[in-house]
Amino acid sequence: MKKLSLIMAFVLTAWMFQACNNAGKDSKASADSVNKVKDTTTTGATGIAVDQGDAKFATDAANGGMAEVAVAKVAEQKAMNPKVKDFAAMMVKDHSQANDALMAIAKTKNITLPAAPSEDKQKELTDLSAKTGKDFDKAYVDAMIDGHKKTISLFEDASKDCKDPELKAFATNTLPTIKGHLAAIEAIKKSMK
């Protein structure tokens, strides 16, 4: 019994050191890496239940969704323009719901999603957070227009190319909301001129 306890303590300690060493890694890159090494020929606890392209879409969508929520929470606090604040609140609500739906699908498909936005997304958040007043509003609006155009492209491709029916349906069903966000933020930009 003592040997088993000692072995378990050693394994737990080794696991904790490994987790600490991975803390500096980009969360999205780590998730992509984990998904690549999963056995794609099986389903269930040991393998990924979708092909690599579908898993990549899931990690990209999760990365973008988490970043949208994080940036929007900053905008809710820092934005000067009430329309920008309202848009940010909508981003938190809509992207949190989409993130939850994607996490549920990923869990059933054994897809590892990033735990936090990528280093690039975190840098964008840091840069944006450094701005204040109208400069913040303008930078946030510009970032939302650019980001939503890229996200629409990602989701349009997934709605055509995903092989997994649940991920394909998620992309197809989420696309109108993302397009609505783009139209709303473009209208806000026009009203700011």
SVG drawing of the C-alpha trace seen along z (x, -y; Angstrom):
<svg xmlns="http://www.w3.org/2000/svg" viewBox="-29 -62 38 64">
<polyline fill="none" stroke="black" stroke-width="0.4" points="0.0,0.0 2.9,-2.4 4.5,-1.6 1.3,-2.4 0.9,-5.7 4.5,-6.6 4.1,-5.8 0.9,-7.8 2.5,-10.8 5.5,-10.5 3.1,-10.4 1.1,-13.3 4.2,-15.4 5.5,-14.6 2.2,-15.5 2.1,-18.8 5.7,-19.7 4.6,-18.9 1.6,-21.1 3.7,-24.0 6.2,-23.6 3.3,-23.8 1.9,-27.0 3.9,-29.2 2.6,-27.5 0.0,-29.1 -3.3,-27.5 -4.6,-27.2 -1.3,-25.8 -1.4,-23.2 -5.0,-22.2 -4.2,-21.8 -1.2,-19.7 -3.2,-17.5 -5.8,-17.0 -3.1,-16.1 -1.8,-13.2 -5.2,-11.7 -6.0,-8.6 -8.4,-9.7 -9.5,-6.1 -11.4,-5.6 -14.0,-7.4 -14.6,-7.6 -12.2,-8.4 -8.9,-7.5 -9.5,-9.0 -10.9,-12.1 -14.2,-11.5 -13.7,-13.9 -11.1,-14.5 -8.3,-17.0 -9.9,-19.8 -13.0,-19.7 -10.9,-19.7 -9.0,-22.7 -12.2,-24.5 -13.3,-23.8 -10.1,-25.1 -10.1,-28.2 -13.7,-29.0 -13.2,-28.5 -10.1,-30.7 -12.0,-33.5 -15.0,-33.1 -13.1,-33.4 -11.2,-36.4 -14.4,-38.1 -15.8,-37.7 -12.6,-38.9 -12.4,-42.0 -16.1,-42.7 -15.8,-42.6 -13.1,-45.3 -15.3,-47.3 -18.2,-47.2 -16.1,-49.0 -14.0,-51.3 -16.1,-52.3 -17.4,-55.9 -20.0,-55.5 -23.2,-53.9 -23.8,-52.0 -20.3,-50.5 -21.1,-49.5 -24.4,-47.9 -22.6,-46.1 -20.0,-44.7 -22.8,-43.4 -24.3,-41.6 -20.9,-40.1 -20.5,-38.8 -24.0,-37.2 -23.9,-35.8 -20.3,-34.5 -20.7,-33.0 -23.7,-31.0 -21.8,-29.9 -18.7,-29.0 -20.9,-26.8 -22.5,-25.1 -19.1,-24.5 -17.7,-23.1 -20.6,-20.7 -20.0,-19.4 -16.2,-19.2 -16.7,-17.1 -18.8,-14.5 -16.2,-14.4 -13.2,-14.3 -11.8,-17.5 -9.5,-19.4 -10.3,-23.1 -8.0,-25.9 -8.3,-26.9 -7.6,-30.6 -7.2,-32.8 -4.0,-32.4 -1.0,-34.6 -1.8,-36.6 -5.3,-37.3 -4.1,-38.1 -1.6,-40.6 -4.5,-42.2 -6.4,-42.5 -3.5,-44.1 -2.9,-46.6 -6.6,-47.5 -6.8,-47.8 -4.1,-50.4 -6.3,-52.8 -8.8,-55.1 -11.7,-57.3 -12.6,-57.8 -9.3,-56.1 -10.5,-52.9 -13.9,-53.1 -12.4,-53.5 -9.9,-50.7 -12.5,-48.3 -14.9,-49.0 -12.2,-48.5 -11.1,-45.3 -14.6,-44.0 -15.2,-44.7 -11.9,-43.0 -12.5,-40.1 -16.0,-39.4 -15.1,-39.4 -12.5,-36.7 -14.9,-34.8 -17.6,-34.8 -15.0,-33.4 -14.1,-30.7 -17.7,-29.7 -18.7,-29.8 -15.9,-27.4 -16.9,-25.1 -20.5,-25.2 -19.5,-23.8 -16.4,-21.7 -17.0,-20.1 -17.5,-16.4 -19.0,-16.1 -22.7,-16.9 -22.8,-18.5 -19.9,-20.8 -21.3,-21.6 -24.7,-22.5 -23.0,-24.6 -21.2,-26.6 -24.3,-27.0 -26.5,-27.9 -24.0,-30.4 -23.3,-32.2 -26.4,-34.4 -25.6,-35.7 -22.0,-36.6 -23.2,-38.3 -25.7,-40.3 -22.8,-41.3 -20.8,-42.6 -23.8,-44.6 -24.4,-46.1 -20.8,-47.1 -20.5,-48.5 -23.6,-50.7 -22.0,-51.8 -18.8,-52.8 -20.9,-54.9 -22.7,-56.7 -19.3,-57.6 -18.1,-59.6"/>
</svg>
